[in-house]
Amino acid sequence: MENRGVSTLAGKWVWIWNWRRCDDGDASRVAERLRSAGCRGAIVKAFDGNRWFAQGPSFRDICRALKSQGLAVGGWGYLYGRDPAGEAARAIETAQYGEADLLVLDAATEFKDHPEAAEEVCRRVREALGPSYPLYYSTFAIARYHRSFPYEAFERYCGSGVRGTVPQVYWNAFRWPHEQALAWTYEDYAALGVPPERMFPVAGLYREGLTPYPAPHEVRDFVRRAAEAGSRGVSFWSYEHMSEVMWDAVASAGMNAGEADPDGRDPDGRGEEEMSSAEYEELTRELAAVGSRLDRLETDVRGLRRPPSSPATYTVQAGDTLSGIAQKLGLAGWQALYDANRATIGSDPNAIKPGQVLVLP
């Protein structure tokens, strides 16, 4: 598939989860807010596992509406790894039928210790869309704590050329200083062989339960530090969660490094050309060294690890909600609780049932 639209996640982008909660799904209002904040485009949820994600209008209609307003549109979906063929099919359709400028594959806990699932879904998507289609993956920011996640497989299919990774640097949920969270993200991905120019970090501009909004100056500094580190773009989670203060912080944050050329070429001027054989060989050597680098990294941080223990659980009671459970137990927001229990709860986070046993993150 030849892509003649946007080729990179350069600049500032905002994630959209539930379209109808974003200015009531009014494309002109959404576009105006994004443009006012200096954003290049939106990353809109298109699918969840092997199913389309219900947004009211179809993803293609949303995509066309935003593009008509002069914005770029990326599609994203959450992968579970249970049906790699079905999940790959939805991703492919998002690009081909949905007309997404680029794709972001969101993958997390379900892929730990399952590199074969990552290999299959990524291979199917890449083979169908071709070597030049912009394909990214988004997952854990601090890789040293998630060594069983198959970074190598995602890197092989999403990490070449102008594509890359979109690590979720939610320092407000981590309860860490933003400087530390971002520094460790770059350090850990460097250990995986990922250079900064292929990294497009995400900031969590949300408030949930005991997780507060980040301070506006932290948002601006996050963007500045990412640009100085060598990243060409950043993004923010998410449109429906951001307060006016957060929108103002995004608008006042400059992201000059890595803006795309007006003709749509990627920032280093390579356009949509494929990797040369020399580049491919270099990437292969880098990936071959990932295992040994992670081993050294684990040794460096072993003193920070806690001994493993049995996971704590909570049994859902009548009238419970995920946000209520998270607040009652002092967790860092309902999203982490949902992510840890997607297989139990299903695709709708509001559909928990009494008697379900949830693992606490």
N, C-alpha and C positions, 0 to 999 in steps of 0.2 A: 504493500500500500504506500503510495507516494503522498507525503504530507507537505502541503504548500502553505500551511498556516504558521502559527507560532511554534518555534522550535525549542524554546527553553523556558524554564521557570524564573527567568531573570526578572528583577524588579520586585514589587510587593504584590502579594496575592492574598485573598481571603477565602477560607473554606466555607462552603454552604452545606449544611446537613439536612435540615428540614426547610424546603423552599417556601412553604406557606407561612412559616414563622419569620420570614425575612421580608419585612415591610409588606406583609400580606401577599407575597408572591407577585408584587407589581414590578415587572422587569425595568421599567423606566426609573422608578424610585431606587431600586437596587443598584442600577447602573450609575445613577447620579451620586449615590453615597460612595460607591467604590471610586468613582472618578475624583470626587472631592477629597478623598483620603489619599490620592496619588497612586491608586492601585492599578496594576496592569490588567488584572483579570480575576476570575473566581474559579475555585476548584469545587465542582458541584457533585454531590453524591448521586451515582447512577444505578448502582447495584449493590446487593448485600448477599454474599455467597453466590449461589447459582440462580438467584432471582432478581428481577428488576426491583428497585427501591421505589415505593409509591410516593410520588412527589405531587400528585394532582395532575398537572400537565406532564407530558412525556419529557424525558431528558432532552430529546432532540428539539422539542419546542422551546424549552428553557434555554438551551444552547443557542438556538437561532435568535431568540429574543435578545439575549445579552450581546451577541455578536453584532446585531443590528444597531446596538448602542455604542459600538466601537470598542468593546471589551474582548479579551481573549477568554476562552473557556476550557478548563481541564475537567475531565471526568474522573471520579474515583469510586472505588468500591471496597468493602471489607471482605477479605478472604478468610475462609475457615480451613481450607485444605481437605475437607471431607469429600468434595467432588471437584477435583482439579479441572476435569474436562468441562463441566458445567460452568464453573467460575470463569475459566478462560473464555468460554463462549460469550458470556455476558460482557467481559472486558473488551473482546474483539468487536462485538456489536456496538458498544459505547463509542468506539473509535470510528467504525465504518458507518453504521446506520445513524448513530447519535451525533456524528460529525464533531467529536471532541478534538480540540487542537492537540491535546496530550493526555496521557493517562497516568494516574498515580495508584499503585497497588498497595492497599493498606493491610498489613499483615503483622500478627503479634504472637501471643501465647500459643495459639493452636498449632503453629508451625515448629515449635521447639521439638527437637529430636525427630523431625519429619522432613529431612532434606529432599526426599523423593517427591513429596507433594509440591514443594517449592519449585523443584526442577521441572515437573510436568506442567504446572500452570504457567510458569514463565516461558518455557520453551514453546508451548502452544501459542501464546500471545505473540511472542516475537516472530515466530515462523509465519503467522497469519498476517501480521502488520508490516513485516519487512524490517530490514536493518536500520532504516533511517527514521522510523516513527519514534517520537519522543516518549519514552517509557521510564517511569520512576517507581521507586518503592519507598514506603514510609513505615517506620517501625521504631523500636526502642532507641533512645538517645544514648544512654550509658551502656555501651556494649559489654563492658567487663562484667556486668551482672546478668547477662543473658547469653552466655557462651553457647548454649544449645540451639540458639536461633540460627537458621541456615543463611547467614549473610552471604556466604560464598555463592550460593545458587542465585540469589537475587542480584548480586553484583555482576555475575556473568552475563545476565540478560538485560539488566537495567543500568549498569554502571559504565557503559562505554560511550565514547563520543560526547555528545552534548546532553546525554541523559544523566541520571544520578540518583541520589538518595535524599529523602526528606525526613530527617530525624525529628522526633517529637520532643522538643526541649521544654517541657512544662515545669519550669523551675518553681512556680507557685504551688503546684501539686507535690513536687519533690520536697518542698520546704528547704530549699537550698538557695544560696545567693545566685543570682542569674549569671554572674561572672564564672562561678565554679561550674555550674551546670553546662554552660556553653564551652568552657575550656576543656572539660572532661569529654564532651561530645566530640570535639575536634581531635583530641588526643586518642580516643578509642577508635575512631574511624580511620585515623592515620595508621594505627596498628593493624587495621584490616586492609590497608593498602588503598584507602580512598582519599584522594587529594581534596583540599577545600573547594576547588572550583567545581567539583561534582557534588557538593553538599548544599542543600537549600533548607536550612533549619526552620522549624515551626515553633512559634510562641503560643502558649495557651492563654488567651485573653478571655478567661471565663471565671465565674464565681459559682461554686457549687458546694453546699454543705459547709465544711470547715475550710475549704480551699478559697482563699480570697483572690480578688483581682490583683494582678501585679501592679506595682506603682508605675505611673506614666513615665517617669524618668528611666525606669528599668527597661521599658519597652523601647524607648529611643536608644538606650545604650546597647540593648540586644542587637538592634539593627546595625548600629555603628560597628560593634565588635565583629559581627558576622561579615560585614563588608571588608573590614580591615584584615580579617583572617583569610579572605580570598573567595568567599561565597559571592555568587552573582545575584542571588535573590533570597528572599525570605517569605514566609507566609504566616497567617494568623488564624487560630481556631477560637471561635468561629463566628460567622456573621450574626447568627441568632443570639449568641451569648454576650456579644460585646456591648458595653454601655457607651453612652456618649463620651465619657472620659476616655475610654479605650479607643474609640474612633478618633478622637482628637490626638491621642498619642501616636496612632498610626500615621495620621496626616502630617504630623510634625516630625516624623522620623524619615530622614533622607536615606535612600538606597541608590546611590549613584553608580556604585561599582557593578559592572556586569550588565548594564542595560543593553538590550538587543539593538542591533543596527536598524534603521528605519526600513530597510528592504526585507527584514525578517530573518536575516542571517544570524547565526549564533555569535556571541561576543568575540570569539577569537577569529571570526571571519571564515570559518571552514564551510559554512553553509550546511547542506544536508549530505555531504559526502560520507561514504563508509570509512571504517577504520582501515588503515593500511596494514599490510602483513606485519610490518615491523611493530606497529602499535599493538596489534593483536598478540604478538609474541610477548611484548612487554607486559601487557595486561595478564597474560597467562602466568608469567613468572611471578607477578605480584600476588595473584590469587593462590599460587602454590605455596607462598610463604605465609599465608594467613594463619594456618594452624600453629606454626611455631611462634608467630608474633603473639597470638592469643595466650599461648602457654606462658610466655614471658610476662605478659600483662597480668595473668592470674597470679603469678608468683609475686609480682609487685604489690598487688592489692589483697593478698591473702590475709594480712593482718586486719583488714577492714571487714572481712566476712564473718557472719554469725554462723554457728553450727546449725546444720539443717534440723528442722523439727517438723512434726506433723502439722498440716495446715489447720488453722482455726476455721470453724464453720458456724453458720447461723441458719436456723430453721425458720422459714417464712411463716408468719402468723397472719390471720385474717385481718385485712385492712392495711397491711404493710405496703410500702412503696420503696423503691430502691433508694430514693433520696432520703426518705425517713429512716431507713435502716442505716445508711451511711452516716447520717447526723447522729443517730442514737449511739452508734458504736465508735464515733470519732474518726471515721474514715475520711480520706482525702477526696470526697466527692463520689457521686453515684456512678460516674462513667467507669472508674476503675473497677468498681464492684461488678458492673455489667460486663465489662471486658473479660473479667476473670470467670464469668459464669454464662457466657453466650451459649455454650452447648446445652446447658440446663434450661435457660430461660427461653431461647429462641431469638428470632429476629426483632421482636417487639419488646423493648425494655419495660413497657408498662404492663406486660402480660405475666407477671409473676403470680404464682399460685401458692396457697397455704400448703405447708408440708414439704415444699422444695427445700433442699439443703444446699446452701450457697457457701462456696469457699471464699474466705475473706482475703483480699489482696494484701 
